[in-house]
Amino acid sequence: MQAASYSKTQIWLHWGIAVLILVQFLAHDGMEH
């Protein structure tokens, strides 16, 4: 495992996807009520 090649890109991808899923979940939840 090379931490150097991962760090920035991998973290940004991981958090970007996590935020997108969270936003979708919250938006869907808000629409239902």
Backbone as JSON Lines, residues from 0, in Angstrom:
{"i":0,"aa":"M","n":[0.84,-1.21,0.0],"ca":[0.0,0.0,0.0],"c":[0.87,1.25,0.0]}
{"i":1,"aa":"Q","n":[0.66,2.1,-0.99],"ca":[1.42,3.35,-1.05],"c":[0.52,4.5,-0.6]}
{"i":2,"aa":"A","n":[0.8,5.02,0.56],"ca":[-0.03,6.1,1.12],"c":[0.08,7.36,0.26]}
{"i":3,"aa":"A","n":[1.26,7.59,-0.29],"ca":[1.51,8.82,-1.06],"c":[0.59,8.91,-2.28]}
{"i":4,"aa":"S","n":[0.53,7.83,-3.06],"ca":[-0.28,7.87,-4.29],"c":[-1.77,7.92,-3.98]}
{"i":5,"aa":"Y","n":[-2.16,7.33,-2.88],"ca":[-3.56,7.35,-2.49],"c":[-3.99,8.72,-2.01]}
{"i":6,"aa":"S","n":[-3.42,9.13,-0.9],"ca":[-3.92,10.19,-0.02],"c":[-4.97,11.11,-0.61]}
{"i":7,"aa":"K","n":[-4.55,12.11,-1.39],"ca":[-5.49,13.16,-1.81],"c":[-6.63,12.62,-2.68]}
{"i":8,"aa":"T","n":[-6.29,11.98,-3.79],"ca":[-7.33,11.54,-4.73],"c":[-8.29,10.56,-4.08]}
{"i":9,"aa":"Q","n":[-7.75,9.58,-3.38],"ca":[-8.59,8.55,-2.77],"c":[-9.52,9.15,-1.73]}
{"i":10,"aa":"I","n":[-8.98,10.03,-0.9],"ca":[-9.79,10.67,0.15],"c":[-10.87,11.53,-0.47]}
{"i":11,"aa":"W","n":[-10.53,12.31,-1.49],"ca":[-11.52,13.18,-2.15],"c":[-12.62,12.35,-2.78]}
{"i":12,"aa":"L","n":[-12.26,11.24,-3.44],"ca":[-13.27,10.38,-4.06],"c":[-14.18,9.78,-2.99]}
{"i":13,"aa":"H","n":[-13.58,9.27,-1.93],"ca":[-14.34,8.64,-0.85],"c":[-15.33,9.61,-0.24]}
{"i":14,"aa":"W","n":[-14.85,10.8,0.12],"ca":[-15.73,11.78,0.76],"c":[-16.72,12.37,-0.22]}
{"i":15,"aa":"G","n":[-16.31,12.54,-1.47],"ca":[-17.23,13.06,-2.49],"c":[-18.43,12.14,-2.65]}
{"i":16,"aa":"I","n":[-18.16,10.83,-2.74],"ca":[-19.24,9.85,-2.87],"c":[-20.09,9.82,-1.61]}
{"i":17,"aa":"A","n":[-19.45,9.86,-0.45],"ca":[-20.19,9.82,0.81],"c":[-21.13,11.02,0.92]}
{"i":18,"aa":"V","n":[-20.64,12.2,0.54],"ca":[-21.46,13.42,0.6],"c":[-22.62,13.33,-0.39]}
{"i":19,"aa":"L","n":[-22.34,12.83,-1.6],"ca":[-23.4,12.69,-2.61],"c":[-24.5,11.78,-2.12]}
{"i":20,"aa":"I","n":[-24.13,10.64,-1.53],"ca":[-25.12,9.7,-1.0],"c":[-25.92,10.36,0.12]}
{"i":21,"aa":"L","n":[-25.23,11.08,0.99],"ca":[-25.9,11.74,2.11],"c":[-26.88,12.8,1.6]}
{"i":22,"aa":"V","n":[-26.47,13.58,0.62],"ca":[-27.34,14.61,0.04],"c":[-28.56,13.98,-0.61]}
{"i":23,"aa":"Q","n":[-28.35,12.9,-1.37],"ca":[-29.47,12.2,-2.0],"c":[-30.44,11.69,-0.95]}
{"i":24,"aa":"F","n":[-29.91,11.11,0.12],"ca":[-30.73,10.56,1.19],"c":[-31.54,11.65,1.87]}
{"i":25,"aa":"L","n":[-30.89,12.76,2.18],"ca":[-31.58,13.87,2.85],"c":[-32.62,14.5,1.92]}
{"i":26,"aa":"A","n":[-32.29,14.67,0.65],"ca":[-33.21,15.26,-0.32],"c":[-34.44,14.37,-0.47]}
{"i":27,"aa":"H","n":[-34.22,13.07,-0.57],"ca":[-35.33,12.12,-0.71],"c":[-36.2,12.12,0.54]}
{"i":28,"aa":"D","n":[-35.55,12.16,1.69],"ca":[-36.28,12.17,2.96],"c":[-37.1,13.46,3.08]}
{"i":29,"aa":"G","n":[-36.52,14.57,2.65],"ca":[-37.22,15.85,2.73],"c":[-38.42,15.89,1.8]}
{"i":30,"aa":"M","n":[-38.3,15.29,0.62],"ca":[-39.39,15.28,-0.35],"c":[-40.58,14.47,0.14]}
{"i":31,"aa":"E","n":[-40.31,13.4,0.86],"ca":[-41.38,12.52,1.31],"c":[-42.3,13.19,2.32]}
{"i":32,"aa":"H","n":[-41.71,13.99,3.21],"ca":[-42.52,14.6,4.27],"c":[-43.2,15.87,3.81]}
